[in-house]
Amino acid sequence: MITSAKQRFVRISSRKIKLVIDLIRGKSVEEAFNILRFTPKAAAEPVRKLVQSAYSNAVNQLGSFDLSTEAITIREIRVDQGPTFKRWIPRAMGRATPIMKRTSHIFVELDVPEPEERK
């Protein structure tokens, strides 16, 4: 069974998030939590929360089954570029330069083994 979660309009550039999601792609959920807990990047926290949300979705869909975090793997994780907020900052001699505040959309799918396969 496949469960998913998505987070939109994250206020971090997609280029920075890609560095973090490449670390956990294809890993088990437990291993991904450990990697994200000790990754010193700002993007690790929203990605960890999103993987936790996808895991909670799997628990809610299957009901009261005991799900092992070692058996669940990250099937697909990707980040897409969201809208860019355009701002201006004043500079010397009456000029202004643009500031681009980039956003991202993160999507994760987990592969959960069927109840027969877990025993």
N, C-alpha and C positions, 0 to 999 in steps of 0.2 A: 504494500500500500504506500502511496505517496502523499505526504502532507507538505503544505507550503505556507510561507508567510512572506509579507513584503512590507517594506518601510519606504515611504516616499518623502521627498523634500528634506533629506538629511543635509545639514548645513556644512558638509565637508566635500571637497572636490572628489570626483569619481576616480581620479588618478591616484589619490592618496588611499582611497578605500581598496583599490585593486591590489595594492601592496599587502594588505592584511588578508583579503579573501583568498589570495593565492596560497597563503600558508595553510589554510584549512580545507581546501577543496579536496573531496574524496576521502576525508578522514572520518572516523567515528565521532559521534557527538561528544562523548566524554573527552576524547583527545582534543577536539576543537575547543572545548571549554578550557582545558588546561593551557593550550597554546594562547588563546585570547586573554586569559587571566594574566599572563606574564609578558605579553607583547607591549612594549612601551610606545605605542602609537595612539593618537587620539581617536582614530577610526576603530580601534579594537572594541571600545565600549558599545557603540551602536550595533556593531556586527554581533557581539556576544548577546545583546538583548534580543536581536532578531532570531538568532539560532535558538535561544531559550523559548521565544514565542512559538517557533515552529515545533519545538519539542512538546510544548504544552498543548498545541493543536493536535498533535498525534495522540497524546494521552486522553484528551477530550473526545476524539473521534472513536477510539477503541474502548472507551468506558473504563472499567475498573481493572483492566489487565495490567499486570506488572511488566512495565517496559524497561528493559536494560539499556542504558545509554551506550553500552559497548556494541550492541547489536544494530543500532540505528546509525546509518551513514549519511553523509551529506552528498546527495545525488547531483545537485546542481546549485551553484551559487554564482550570481552575476550582479554587476552594478552597471547602471545606465546613467547617462548624464541627464540631470534635471534642468529646470530653467535657471538662467543666470540673472541675478539681481544686479542691475547696473547703477552704480553710485559715482559721485564725483567728489574729489578732494581738492581744496584750494592749494595752489602752488605760487611760487614767486612771480612777481611782475604781472599780477592779474590773471594768470593762467589757471587752468583747472585740468587735472588728469583723471582719466577714468579708473574706477575700482570695480573689478568683476568679482562678485560674491557668488561662487558656484555652488550648486546643489546636486544631489544624487538620489537615485532610486535604487534600492537594494532588494533583491529577490532571492529567496533560498527555498530549495526543495529537499526534503528528507526522505530516504528510502527506509520504510519500516517493514520488517519481515512480518509475514502473516502469522496468526496465532499458532497454526500447526507447526510452522518452521521454528518457532522460538523454543519449543520443548526439547 
